[in-house]
Amino acid sequence: MTTTRLYYESPDISEWSTEICRTIEREDGYYVLLKETAFYPHGGGQPCDKGWMNGIPVLDVSMEGDEIVHKVERLPQDTRVSCQMDWNRRFDHMQQHSGQHLLSAVCLEMYDAPTASFHLGTDYATIDVELPELSAALLAGLEMEVNRHIYRNHSIRSYVVTGEEAALLPLVKQPKVTENIRIVEIEDVEYNACGGTHVSSTGQLGMIKLLKAEKQKGNTRIYFKCGIRALDEFNDSLRILGVLSAKFNTAKEEIIDRIEKGEAEQKQLQAELATLKENNEAYVIRELLAGREAADAPITHLFTDKSLKDLQNLALGLAAESAVPVLLATSAENKIVMAYAGASGLSCGAFFKAHLSAYQGKGGGSDKMAQAGFPAWADVLAFYEYARSSLSAAVR
């Protein structure tokens, strides 16, 4: 039995009562077939409707042949059910889908760019148009024109025609079916074969906001939001601007200048900090070299405030200046670094690989330098003492 599709008779229906024709129990859940339904199934780039059936959540709606199958959380006890649409979800889909038709039509008119595909996601919608690129200026012009059509409040209506009647219409694209072809017409804008649900006029779109355009496999993908989604996007942006305006204590028009000024100041400070760190590293290297017990003794030291990167820079500098093994550790990150630039057969990476596991350490490296991390400072100290003793014995 073919289900009567109420969403075609009137897309504004949100509540109705009907009979259950059949129920199905499958491994993945419960399914219901109704005599009449306003729940739109997946199709044509538009997601399905959701809602309730005698208060039971409708989780998914899909087409199986000519039948519309409703996946429900559990089966209703009665054969007659009261259905309720999640209207916010349905109206959102109607706004995005009708907005896509209008956007595609204007894009074709302005830039001779047909739409290759349409995707309606939960956060935004996209169309891929047959255009190699779309500059910011052209995108702004497209947005202005598509919103002008919204303000003109063109009526949007749908109807079914025969194949012969469809052939007489200036359709955007010829449909694959040859009979019972559903046409969605935006008055004075376009005729399109489409099986989706739509608003009754372009004015119900409210507005269309084009978010960005990017290259996509030889085409251009346009990201957009319509209606309530566009309003939410505006409110989110306004909230962020308000926070930034308060943070920088300036008008929103001056926020970019303040950020750019802050970035320039940060770059200058980073350059000054890098110079200071280099000078400090050179000083630490000189101090550690001067503090050795003997010229051929390994250089070892414990730090409390150095990062792994700091240790690596110091170790490489010390190894290059001394040609003896260097062993440095930091309690700031529970890390150890070993470096060696001498001519003997000592390999830093091989030494770590052979002994780290006994001290819960993890790491590795090359012949010239290795690094490791430990779960606790006590483990670092234990390995540090073992390595220092081993290196001291090796150079004697």
C-alpha positions as a Markdown table, in Angstrom:
| # | Residue | x | y | z |
|---|---|---|---|---|
| 1 | Met | 0.0 | 0.0 | 0.0 |
| 2 | Thr | 1.4 | 3.4 | -1.0 |
| 3 | Thr | 1.5 | 6.0 | 1.8 |
| 4 | Thr | -0.3 | 9.3 | 1.1 |
| 5 | Arg | 2.3 | 12.0 | 1.2 |
| 6 | Leu | 0.8 | 14.9 | 3.1 |
| 7 | Tyr | 4.0 | 16.9 | 2.8 |
| 8 | Tyr | 3.2 | 17.4 | -0.9 |
| 9 | Glu | -0.4 | 18.3 | -0.3 |
| 10 | Ser | 0.7 | 20.9 | 2.3 |
| 11 | Pro | 4.2 | 21.3 | 3.6 |
| 12 | Asp | 2.9 | 23.3 | 6.6 |
| 13 | Ile | 1.1 | 20.3 | 8.2 |
| 14 | Ser | 2.7 | 19.7 | 11.6 |
| 15 | Glu | 0.1 | 17.6 | 13.3 |
| 16 | Trp | -2.2 | 14.8 | 12.0 |
| 17 | Ser | -3.8 | 11.5 | 12.9 |
| 18 | Thr | -3.6 | 8.4 | 10.8 |
| 19 | Glu | -3.7 | 4.6 | 10.8 |
| 20 | Ile | -0.8 | 2.2 | 11.1 |
| 21 | Cys | -0.7 | 0.0 | 8.1 |
| 22 | Arg | 2.2 | -2.3 | 9.2 |
| 23 | Thr | 4.9 | -2.6 | 11.8 |
| 24 | Ile | 8.3 | -4.2 | 11.3 |
| 25 | Glu | 10.8 | -5.4 | 13.8 |
| 26 | Arg | 14.4 | -5.6 | 12.6 |
| 27 | Glu | 17.8 | -6.1 | 14.2 |
| 28 | Asp | 18.5 | -2.4 | 14.1 |
| 29 | Gly | 15.1 | -1.3 | 15.5 |
| 30 | Tyr | 11.4 | -0.8 | 15.0 |
| 31 | Tyr | 9.7 | 0.5 | 11.9 |
| 32 | Val | 6.1 | 1.8 | 11.2 |
| 33 | Leu | 4.3 | 2.3 | 7.9 |
| 34 | Leu | 1.5 | 4.8 | 8.0 |
| 35 | Lys | -1.6 | 5.3 | 5.8 |
| 36 | Glu | -0.8 | 9.1 | 5.7 |
| 37 | Thr | 2.4 | 10.9 | 6.6 |
| 38 | Ala | 3.8 | 14.4 | 6.6 |
| 39 | Phe | 7.2 | 13.1 | 7.7 |
| 40 | Tyr | 9.6 | 13.8 | 4.7 |
| 41 | Pro | 12.0 | 11.0 | 4.0 |
| 42 | His | 15.7 | 11.4 | 3.1 |
| 43 | Gly | 16.0 | 12.5 | -0.6 |
| 44 | Gly | 17.1 | 15.1 | -3.0 |
| 45 | Gly | 19.8 | 16.4 | -0.7 |
| 46 | Gln | 17.3 | 17.1 | 2.0 |
| 47 | Pro | 17.5 | 15.3 | 5.4 |
| 48 | Cys | 14.4 | 13.5 | 6.8 |
| 49 | Asp | 11.9 | 15.0 | 9.2 |
| 50 | Lys | 11.8 | 13.8 | 12.8 |
| 51 | Gly | 9.1 | 14.1 | 15.4 |
| 52 | Trp | 6.8 | 12.0 | 17.5 |
| 53 | Met | 4.1 | 9.3 | 17.0 |
| 54 | Asn | 1.8 | 9.0 | 20.1 |
| 55 | Gly | 4.7 | 10.6 | 22.0 |
| 56 | Ile | 7.2 | 8.1 | 20.7 |
| 57 | Pro | 10.2 | 9.6 | 19.0 |
| 58 | Val | 10.5 | 9.2 | 15.3 |
| 59 | Leu | 14.2 | 8.6 | 14.7 |
| 60 | Asp | 14.5 | 8.3 | 11.0 |
| 61 | Val | 12.3 | 8.3 | 7.8 |
| 62 | Ser | 13.3 | 6.7 | 4.6 |
| 63 | Met | 11.9 | 5.4 | 1.3 |
| 64 | Glu | 11.8 | 1.7 | 0.5 |
| 65 | Gly | 10.4 | 1.3 | -3.0 |
| 66 | Asp | 7.1 | 3.2 | -2.9 |
| 67 | Glu | 6.7 | 2.9 | 0.8 |
| 68 | Ile | 7.7 | 5.5 | 3.5 |
| 69 | Val | 9.2 | 3.7 | 6.5 |
| 70 | His | 9.4 | 5.4 | 9.9 |
| 71 | Lys | 12.0 | 4.2 | 12.4 |
| 72 | Val | 10.7 | 4.7 | 15.9 |
| 73 | Glu | 12.1 | 4.3 | 19.4 |
| 74 | Arg | 9.5 | 1.6 | 20.2 |
| 75 | Leu | 6.3 | 0.4 | 18.6 |
| 76 | Pro | 3.0 | 2.2 | 19.4 |
| 77 | Gln | 0.4 | 0.1 | 21.3 |
| 78 | Asp | -2.6 | 1.5 | 19.2 |
| 79 | Thr | -3.3 | 1.1 | 15.5 |
| 80 | Arg | -4.3 | 4.8 | 15.3 |
| 81 | Val | -1.7 | 7.3 | 16.1 |
| 82 | Ser | -1.4 | 11.1 | 16.6 |
| 83 | Cys | 1.7 | 12.4 | 14.8 |
| 84 | Gln | 3.6 | 15.6 | 15.6 |
| 85 | Met | 6.3 | 17.1 | 13.4 |
| 86 | Asp | 9.6 | 18.6 | 14.8 |
| 87 | Trp | 8.5 | 21.8 | 13.1 |
| 88 | Asn | 11.7 | 23.7 | 13.8 |
| 89 | Arg | 13.7 | 21.1 | 12.0 |
| 90 | Arg | 11.3 | 20.9 | 9.1 |
| 91 | Phe | 11.1 | 24.7 | 8.6 |
| 92 | Asp | 14.9 | 25.0 | 8.8 |
| 93 | His | 15.1 | 22.4 | 6.0 |
| 94 | Met | 12.5 | 24.2 | 3.9 |
| 95 | Gln | 14.4 | 27.5 | 4.3 |
| 96 | Gln | 17.8 | 26.0 | 3.4 |
| 97 | His | 16.4 | 24.0 | 0.4 |
| 98 | Ser | 14.4 | 26.9 | -1.0 |
| 99 | Gly | 17.4 | 29.2 | -0.4 |
| 100 | Gln | 19.5 | 26.8 | -2.4 |
| 101 | His | 17.1 | 26.9 | -5.4 |
| 102 | Leu | 17.2 | 30.7 | -5.3 |
| 103 | Leu | 21.0 | 30.9 | -4.8 |
| 104 | Ser | 21.6 | 28.4 | -7.7 |
| 105 | Ala | 19.2 | 30.3 | -10.0 |
| 106 | Val | 20.9 | 33.7 | -9.3 |
| 107 | Cys | 24.4 | 32.1 | -9.7 |
| 108 | Leu | 23.4 | 30.8 | -13.0 |
| 109 | Glu | 21.9 | 34.1 | -14.1 |
| 110 | Met | 24.9 | 36.2 | -13.0 |
| 111 | Tyr | 27.9 | 34.0 | -13.7 |
| 112 | Asp | 26.5 | 31.4 | -16.1 |
| 113 | Ala | 27.5 | 28.8 | -13.4 |
| 114 | Pro | 25.2 | 25.7 | -13.1 |
| 115 | Thr | 25.0 | 24.0 | -9.7 |
| 116 | Ala | 26.6 | 20.6 | -9.8 |
| 117 | Ser | 25.7 | 19.4 | -6.2 |
| 118 | Phe | 23.9 | 20.5 | -3.1 |
| 119 | His | 24.5 | 19.4 | 0.5 |
| 120 | Leu | 22.3 | 20.4 | 3.5 |
| 121 | Gly | 24.3 | 19.8 | 6.7 |
| 122 | Thr | 23.4 | 20.4 | 10.3 |
| 123 | Asp | 25.6 | 23.6 | 10.6 |
| 124 | Tyr | 25.6 | 25.0 | 7.1 |
| 125 | Ala | 24.6 | 24.2 | 3.5 |
| 126 | Thr | 26.8 | 24.2 | 0.4 |
| 127 | Ile | 26.4 | 24.2 | -3.4 |
| 128 | Asp | 29.2 | 23.3 | -5.8 |
| 129 | Val | 28.9 | 25.5 | -8.9 |
| 130 | Glu | 30.7 | 25.0 | -12.2 |
| 131 | Leu | 33.0 | 27.9 | -11.8 |
| 132 | Pro | 36.8 | 27.7 | -11.4 |
| 133 | Glu | 36.9 | 30.4 | -8.7 |
| 134 | Leu | 34.7 | 33.1 | -7.1 |
| 135 | Ser | 36.4 | 36.2 | -5.8 |
| 136 | Ala | 35.3 | 38.0 | -2.6 |
| 137 | Ala | 33.9 | 40.8 | -4.7 |
| 138 | Leu | 31.8 | 38.5 | -6.9 |
| 139 | Leu | 30.6 | 36.6 | -3.8 |
| 140 | Ala | 29.4 | 39.9 | -2.3 |
| 141 | Gly | 27.6 | 40.8 | -5.5 |
| 142 | Leu | 26.0 | 37.3 | -5.6 |
| 143 | Glu | 24.8 | 37.7 | -2.0 |
| 144 | Met | 23.3 | 41.2 | -2.7 |
| 145 | Glu | 21.4 | 40.0 | -5.7 |
| 146 | Val | 20.0 | 36.8 | -4.0 |
| 147 | Asn | 18.8 | 38.9 | -1.1 |
| 148 | Arg | 17.2 | 41.4 | -3.4 |
| 149 | His | 15.1 | 38.5 | -4.7 |
| 150 | Ile | 14.1 | 37.7 | -1.2 |
| 151 | Tyr | 12.8 | 41.2 | -0.6 |
| 152 | Arg | 10.7 | 41.0 | -3.8 |
| 153 | Asn | 8.9 | 38.1 | -2.1 |
| 154 | His | 8.4 | 35.9 | -5.2 |
| 155 | Ser | 5.8 | 33.2 | -4.6 |
| 156 | Ile | 7.1 | 29.6 | -4.5 |
| 157 | Arg | 4.7 | 26.9 | -5.6 |
| 158 | Ser | 4.9 | 23.2 | -6.5 |
| 159 | Tyr | 2.8 | 21.1 | -8.9 |
| 160 | Val | 3.0 | 17.9 | -10.8 |
| 161 | Val | 3.2 | 17.8 | -14.6 |
| 162 | Thr | 3.5 | 15.2 | -17.4 |
| 163 | Gly | 6.6 | 14.5 | -19.4 |
| 164 | Glu | 5.1 | 16.5 | -22.3 |
| 165 | Glu | 4.3 | 19.5 | -20.1 |
| 166 | Ala | 7.7 | 19.4 | -18.5 |
| 167 | Ala | 9.3 | 19.6 | -22.0 |
| 168 | Leu | 7.6 | 23.0 | -22.5 |
| 169 | Leu | 9.0 | 24.5 | -19.3 |
| 170 | Pro | 12.4 | 26.2 | -19.1 |
| 171 | Leu | 13.7 | 23.7 | -16.5 |
| 172 | Val | 17.2 | 24.2 | -15.0 |
| 173 | Lys | 17.8 | 20.5 | -15.6 |
| 174 | Gln | 15.8 | 17.8 | -17.3 |
| 175 | Pro | 14.5 | 15.2 | -14.8 |
| 176 | Lys | 15.3 | 11.5 | -15.1 |
| 177 | Val | 11.6 | 10.5 | -14.7 |
| 178 | Thr | 9.2 | 11.0 | -17.5 |
| 179 | Glu | 5.8 | 11.1 | -15.7 |
| 180 | Asn | 4.4 | 12.7 | -12.6 |
| 181 | Ile | 7.2 | 15.2 | -12.5 |
| 182 | Arg | 7.1 | 17.5 | -9.5 |
| 183 | Ile | 8.0 | 21.1 | -10.4 |
| 184 | Val | 9.1 | 23.8 | -7.9 |
| 185 | Glu | 8.6 | 27.2 | -9.4 |
| 186 | Ile | 10.0 | 30.4 | -8.0 |
| 187 | Glu | 7.9 | 33.1 | -9.8 |
| 188 | Asp | 9.9 | 35.1 | -12.3 |
| 189 | Val | 13.1 | 33.2 | -11.3 |
| 190 | Glu | 13.2 | 29.5 | -12.3 |
| 191 | Tyr | 11.4 | 26.2 | -12.8 |
| 192 | Asn | 13.1 | 23.2 | -11.2 |
| 193 | Ala | 12.2 | 19.5 | -11.0 |
| 194 | Cys | 12.4 | 18.8 | -7.2 |
| 195 | Gly | 10.8 | 16.4 | -4.7 |
| 196 | Gly | 11.7 | 18.4 | -1.6 |
| 197 | Thr | 9.7 | 20.6 | 0.8 |
| 198 | His | 9.8 | 24.4 | 0.3 |
| 199 | Val | 8.6 | 27.7 | 1.8 |
| 200 | Ser | 5.7 | 29.4 | 0.1 |
| 201 | Ser | 7.6 | 32.6 | -0.9 |
| 202 | Thr | 11.1 | 33.9 | -1.0 |
| 203 | Gly | 10.2 | 36.3 | 1.8 |
| 204 | Gln | 10.0 | 33.4 | 4.2 |
| 205 | Leu | 13.7 | 32.8 | 3.7 |
| 206 | Gly | 14.3 | 36.0 | 5.7 |
| 207 | Met | 17.9 | 36.3 | 4.4 |
| 208 | Ile | 20.7 | 34.4 | 2.9 |
| 209 | Lys | 24.2 | 34.8 | 4.2 |
| 210 | Leu | 27.1 | 33.6 | 2.0 |
| 211 | Leu | 29.9 | 32.5 | 4.4 |
| 212 | Lys | 32.7 | 31.7 | 2.0 |
| 213 | Ala | 33.7 | 30.2 | -1.4 |
| 214 | Glu | 36.6 | 27.8 | -2.0 |
| 215 | Lys | 37.9 | 25.8 | -4.9 |
| 216 | Gln | 36.6 | 22.2 | -5.0 |
| 217 | Lys | 37.8 | 19.8 | -7.7 |
| 218 | Gly | 37.6 | 22.3 | -10.5 |
| 219 | Asn | 34.4 | 23.9 | -9.2 |
| 220 | Thr | 33.7 | 26.4 | -6.5 |
| 221 | Arg | 32.0 | 25.4 | -3.3 |
| 222 | Ile | 29.8 | 28.1 | -1.7 |
| 223 | Tyr | 28.9 | 27.8 | 2.0 |
| 224 | Phe | 25.7 | 29.6 | 3.0 |
| 225 | Lys | 23.0 | 29.8 | 5.7 |
| 226 | Cys | 19.4 | 30.9 | 5.3 |
| 227 | Gly | 16.7 | 32.2 | 7.5 |
| 228 | Ile | 17.0 | 31.4 | 11.2 |
| 229 | Arg | 20.4 | 29.9 | 10.7 |
| 230 | Ala | 21.6 | 33.2 | 9.2 |
| 231 | Leu | 20.1 | 35.1 | 12.1 |
| 232 | Asp | 21.9 | 32.7 | 14.6 |
| 233 | Glu | 25.1 | 33.3 | 12.7 |
| 234 | Phe | 24.7 | 37.0 | 12.9 |
| 235 | Asn | 23.9 | 36.9 | 16.6 |
| 236 | Asp | 27.0 | 34.6 | 17.3 |
| 237 | Ser | 29.2 | 37.0 | 15.4 |
| 238 | Leu | 27.7 | 40.0 | 17.2 |
| 239 | Arg | 28.3 | 38.3 | 20.6 |
| 240 | Ile | 31.9 | 37.6 | 19.6 |
| 241 | Leu | 32.4 | 41.2 | 18.5 |
| 242 | Gly | 31.0 | 42.4 | 21.7 |
| 243 | Val | 33.4 | 40.3 | 23.8 |
| 244 | Leu | 36.3 | 41.5 | 21.7 |
| 245 | Ser | 35.2 | 45.1 | 21.8 |
| 246 | Ala | 35.0 | 45.0 | 25.6 |
| 247 | Lys | 38.4 | 43.1 | 25.9 |
| 248 | Phe | 40.2 | 45.6 | 23.8 |
| 249 | Asn | 38.2 | 48.5 | 25.2 |
| 250 | Thr | 37.5 | 49.9 | 21.7 |
| 251 | Ala | 34.7 | 50.2 | 19.1 |
| 252 | Lys | 34.1 | 47.2 | 16.9 |
| 253 | Glu | 35.3 | 49.1 | 13.9 |
| 254 | Glu | 38.8 | 49.4 | 15.5 |
| 255 | Ile | 39.2 | 45.8 | 16.7 |
| 256 | Ile | 41.2 | 44.7 | 13.6 |
| 257 | Asp | 43.6 | 47.6 | 14.0 |
| 258 | Arg | 44.1 | 46.7 | 17.7 |
| 259 | Ile | 44.7 | 43.1 | 16.9 |
| 260 | Glu | 47.2 | 44.0 | 14.2 |
| 261 | Lys | 49.0 | 46.4 | 16.6 |
| 262 | Gly | 49.1 | 43.6 | 19.2 |
| 263 | Glu | 50.5 | 41.1 | 16.8 |
| 264 | Ala | 53.3 | 43.6 | 15.8 |
| 265 | Glu | 54.1 | 44.2 | 19.4 |
| 266 | Gln | 54.1 | 40.4 | 20.1 |
| 267 | Lys | 56.5 | 39.8 | 17.2 |
| 268 | Gln | 58.8 | 42.4 | 18.6 |
| 269 | Leu | 58.7 | 40.9 | 22.1 |
| 270 | Gln | 59.3 | 37.4 | 20.7 |
| 271 | Ala | 62.3 | 38.7 | 18.8 |
| 272 | Glu | 63.7 | 40.4 | 22.0 |
| 273 | Leu | 62.9 | 37.2 | 24.0 |
| 274 | Ala | 64.7 | 35.0 | 21.5 |
| 275 | Thr | 67.8 | 37.3 | 21.7 |
| 276 | Leu | 67.7 | 37.1 | 25.5 |
| 277 | Lys | 67.4 | 33.3 | 25.4 |
| 278 | Glu | 70.4 | 33.0 | 23.1 |
| 279 | Asn | 72.4 | 35.2 | 25.4 |
| 280 | Asn | 71.3 | 33.2 | 28.4 |
| 281 | Glu | 72.1 | 29.9 | 26.7 |
| 282 | Ala | 75.6 | 31.2 | 25.8 |
| 283 | Tyr | 76.1 | 32.2 | 29.5 |
| 284 | Val | 74.9 | 28.9 | 30.8 |
| 285 | Ile | 77.2 | 27.0 | 28.4 |
| 286 | Arg | 80.2 | 29.0 | 29.5 |
| 287 | Glu | 79.3 | 28.4 | 33.2 |
| 288 | Leu | 78.9 | 24.7 | 32.7 |
| 289 | Leu | 82.1 | 24.4 | 30.7 |
| 290 | Ala | 84.0 | 26.3 | 33.3 |
| 291 | Gly | 82.6 | 24.2 | 36.1 |
| 292 | Arg | 83.9 | 20.9 | 34.9 |
| 293 | Glu | 86.2 | 18.8 | 37.2 |
| 294 | Ala | 88.3 | 17.9 | 34.2 |
| 295 | Ala | 88.4 | 18.7 | 30.5 |
| 296 | Asp | 87.4 | 15.1 | 29.6 |
| 297 | Ala | 84.7 | 14.8 | 32.2 |
| 298 | Pro | 81.0 | 14.5 | 31.1 |
| 299 | Ile | 79.0 | 17.7 | 31.5 |
| 300 | Thr | 75.9 | 17.0 | 33.6 |
| 301 | His | 73.4 | 19.3 | 35.2 |
| 302 | Leu | 69.8 | 19.4 | 36.7 |
| 303 | Phe | 67.5 | 22.3 | 35.9 |
| 304 | Thr | 64.1 | 23.3 | 37.3 |
| 305 | Asp | 62.8 | 25.7 | 34.7 |
| 306 | Lys | 63.9 | 24.5 | 31.3 |
| 307 | Ser | 61.7 | 23.0 | 28.6 |
| 308 | Leu | 62.8 | 20.1 | 26.5 |
| 309 | Lys | 63.6 | 22.5 | 23.6 |
| 310 | Asp | 65.8 | 24.5 | 26.0 |
| 311 | Leu | 67.6 | 21.3 | 27.0 |
| 312 | Gln | 68.2 | 20.2 | 23.4 |
| 313 | Asn | 69.7 | 23.6 | 22.5 |
| 314 | Leu | 72.0 | 23.6 | 25.5 |
| 315 | Ala | 73.1 | 20.0 | 25.0 |
| 316 | Leu | 73.9 | 20.6 | 21.4 |
| 317 | Gly | 75.9 | 23.7 | 22.2 |
| 318 | Leu | 77.8 | 22.1 | 25.0 |
| 319 | Ala | 78.6 | 19.0 | 22.9 |
| 320 | Ala | 79.9 | 21.1 | 20.1 |
| 321 | Glu | 82.1 | 23.1 | 22.4 |
| 322 | Ser | 83.5 | 20.2 | 24.5 |
| 323 | Ala | 83.4 | 17.0 | 22.5 |
| 324 | Val | 82.4 | 15.1 | 25.7 |
| 325 | Pro | 79.1 | 13.5 | 26.6 |
| 326 | Val | 76.4 | 15.9 | 27.9 |
| 327 | Leu | 73.6 | 14.9 | 30.2 |
| 328 | Leu | 70.9 | 17.4 | 31.2 |
| 329 | Ala | 67.6 | 17.0 | 33.0 |
| 330 | Thr | 64.7 | 19.3 | 33.9 |
| 331 | Ser | 62.1 | 18.9 | 36.6 |
| 332 | Ala | 59.8 | 21.3 | 34.7 |
| 333 | Glu | 58.8 | 18.5 | 32.2 |
| 334 | Asn | 60.5 | 15.4 | 33.7 |
| 335 | Lys | 62.7 | 15.2 | 30.7 |
| 336 | Ile | 66.4 | 14.2 | 30.0 |
| 337 | Val | 68.6 | 15.0 | 27.1 |
| 338 | Met | 71.9 | 13.4 | 26.1 |
| 339 | Ala | 74.2 | 14.8 | 23.4 |
| 340 | Tyr | 77.7 | 13.8 | 22.2 |
| 341 | Ala | 79.8 | 15.1 | 19.3 |
| 342 | Gly | 83.0 | 13.2 | 20.1 |
| 343 | Ala | 84.8 | 10.5 | 18.0 |
| 344 | Ser | 84.4 | 7.5 | 20.3 |
| 345 | Gly | 81.8 | 4.8 | 19.7 |
| 346 | Leu | 79.3 | 6.2 | 22.2 |
| 347 | Ser | 75.7 | 6.4 | 20.7 |
| 348 | Cys | 73.2 | 8.4 | 22.7 |
| 349 | Gly | 70.2 | 6.7 | 21.0 |
| 350 | Ala | 71.6 | 3.2 | 21.7 |
| 351 | Phe | 72.4 | 4.0 | 25.3 |
| 352 | Phe | 68.8 | 5.3 | 25.9 |
| 353 | Lys | 67.3 | 2.3 | 24.1 |
| 354 | Ala | 69.3 | -0.2 | 26.3 |
| 355 | His | 68.6 | 1.4 | 29.7 |
| 356 | Leu | 65.4 | 3.6 | 29.6 |
| 357 | Ser | 62.9 | 0.8 | 30.3 |
| 358 | Ala | 64.5 | -0.1 | 33.6 |
| 359 | Tyr | 63.6 | 3.4 | 34.8 |
| 360 | Gln | 60.1 | 3.7 | 33.3 |
| 361 | Gly | 61.4 | 6.1 | 30.7 |
| 362 | Lys | 60.3 | 6.5 | 27.1 |
| 363 | Gly | 62.2 | 8.1 | 24.3 |
| 364 | Gly | 65.0 | 7.6 | 21.8 |
| 365 | Gly | 67.2 | 9.4 | 19.3 |
| 366 | Ser | 70.3 | 9.3 | 17.1 |
| 367 | Asp | 74.0 | 8.7 | 17.8 |
| 368 | Lys | 74.5 | 12.4 | 18.4 |
| 369 | Met | 71.4 | 13.2 | 20.6 |
| 370 | Ala | 68.6 | 11.5 | 22.4 |
| 371 | Gln | 65.8 | 12.6 | 24.7 |
| 372 | Ala | 63.4 | 10.8 | 27.1 |
| 373 | Gly | 60.4 | 11.5 | 29.3 |
| 374 | Phe | 59.5 | 9.9 | 32.7 |
| 375 | Pro | 56.3 | 9.6 | 34.7 |
| 376 | Ala | 57.9 | 11.1 | 37.8 |
| 377 | Trp | 60.9 | 13.2 | 38.9 |
| 378 | Ala | 62.2 | 10.4 | 41.1 |
| 379 | Asp | 62.5 | 8.2 | 37.9 |
| 380 | Val | 64.3 | 11.0 | 36.2 |
| 381 | Leu | 66.8 | 11.3 | 39.0 |
| 382 | Ala | 67.4 | 7.6 | 39.1 |
| 383 | Phe | 68.1 | 7.4 | 35.4 |
| 384 | Tyr | 70.2 | 10.6 | 35.6 |
| 385 | Glu | 72.4 | 9.2 | 38.4 |
| 386 | Tyr | 72.9 | 5.9 | 36.5 |
| 387 | Ala | 73.7 | 7.6 | 33.2 |
| 388 | Arg | 76.1 | 10.0 | 34.9 |
| 389 | Ser | 77.9 | 7.2 | 36.6 |
| 390 | Ser | 78.1 | 5.2 | 33.4 |
| 391 | Leu | 79.3 | 8.1 | 31.3 |
| 392 | Ser | 81.9 | 9.0 | 33.9 |
| 393 | Ala | 83.3 | 5.4 | 33.8 |
| 394 | Ala | 83.2 | 5.4 | 30.0 |
| 395 | Val | 85.5 | 8.4 | 29.6 |
| 396 | Arg | 88.1 | 7.3 | 32.2 |
